[in-house]
Amino acid sequence: MSAEIRFIDTTVRDGNQSLWALNMRTGMMLAVLPDLDAAGFEAMEFFVPGVQIKKLAQQLGEDGFEWLKRGTALGKETPLRMHGGIRGSLNKVPHSVCQLLADLIGAQGIRTTRTSEPWNDFTEFGSEIADLHAAGMQTVLNLIYSESPKHTDAYYVERARQAAALKPYRICFKDVGGLLTPERTRQVARLIQGAVGDIPLEFHAHSNNGLAPLNALEAVKEGIRYIHTAVPPLANGTSQPSIFNVAANLRTMGYTPLVDEAPLRVASERLTAIARRHNLPIGQPLEFDYGLYTHQVPGGMMSNLRYQLQLLGLEDRFEETLEEAARVRAEFGYPIMVTPLSQFVGTQATFNVVVGERYKEVPDEVIQLALGFWGKEPVTDMDQQVRAKILDRRRATEWARWEQPQPSLAEIRREYGEHISDEEIVLRFYAGDDGLKVMGKSSSPEEYLSTRHPVVELVDRLVQKRDLKHIFVQNGELSISLHKETLDT
């Protein structure tokens, strides 16, 4: 078996989502993308449109299509990936608009996506892969690890066979909650390898319990040759392991990690400076926490949950909310704590804590869950007394009669104007009025230049010329006047 190990970088996608609650501005991401691109990664996770378009528009005042276009223009050496799919058990965005978005992303040269079925139920997932293929994309299909009375070894063998039957490009053994131990990594990796045949496996794990760097090594020893890592400060914590740590350990073990770390150290320095300037978290290795196995809140949600409690002035109730999440998850029938199911559990737990009475207030999505809109398992596996309490309200009666509208693009254009652009349609449905306000808006009021940008390289060279007191640069209508004292600072 080959000793060469390849890496999928998650820095600007899952690292950003897990540690910075997707608060990276477009300018921040563009500042490090050329260095990430130069490192020789197998691929880079780049765009999570389902949530990033809304986040950029509503909270950061930016157009997600600017990141898509400018980022794909810079990332020339490494295949860029979308994260997510098109269909879902319930999606308030019409399928025609979801397909349009996938087509627009594919038109920018993105040819791969990694996506999940949140219950690991692949029996009806073939249409999703077909839709992605129609947009020009190959699919890395997540097989998500979880722990509960129903997530047995036999369960993983069955679901791995279901996934393999769809013949995806690859299957990703995904530990979204950071729950694996080295022993369990070895056991489940062998089970999956035996069930999927010759379909290549990737390994993706969050570092919530401090063990993901070790688990990545165990995955390699079991024959997995594609490992997901991130660049500090967007590694560790609740993100993926650090590329520097995993690569160094693999070399010591006799493997050949195919990555150039020199540009990544430059990217790490730049990201650390951005984190300090904007008071963003710096990922640190975590100690083992057995409490994680009760609530199982995933890395991508942990920072968002804390952030939302901060906005409410209730950060001191974070641990209480995690304890309530464990109770809610059990009552919901042990869903895998992955999007969107983890959000449903976390939101309901937050409601229960803040309101002070369990299930007095219930969001629409939890009502939909109890009605079966988000999958088959909640109807049968949910605590039936809790389910009855959730459905004992007028809003549940309204949702029980609801049918999801599925207008075509032609019908949408007739409603909003025949000449409405494809991007406007997507922004309107994914981000509402905020999406229209930012449409075509440049990335950020504060632009960060990559260390590989010609202007930065020019200034760096000029700084080295100690005999210069004043520098004047002119190019067409643009002129820059710099004093040596300014450059020295």
Secondary structure, DSSP 4 states (H G I P E B T S, - for coil): ---EEEEEE-IIIIIHHHHSTT---HHHHHHHHHHHHTT--SEEEEE-HHHHHHHHHHHS---HHHHHHHHHHH--SS-EEEE--S--SS-SS-HHHHHHHHHHHHHTT--EEEE--TT---TT-HHHHHHHHHTT-EEEEEEE---STT--HHHHHHHHHHHHHT--SEEEEEETTS---HHHHHHHHHHHHHHHTT--EEEEE--TTS-HHHHHHHHHHTT--EEEEB-TTSSSTTSPPBHHHHHHHHHHTT-EE---HHHHHHHHHHHHHHHHHHT-----PPPP-TTHHHH---HHHHHHHHHHHHHTT-GGGHHHHHHHHHHHHHHTT---S-TTHHHHHHHHHHHHHHHSSTTSS--HHHHHHHHTTT-SHHHHHS-HHHHHHHHSSHHHHHHHT-------HHHHHHHH-TT--HHHHHHHHHHHHHHHHHTT--S-SS----TTSHHHHHHHHHHT-TT-SEEEEEETTEEEEEEHHHHH-
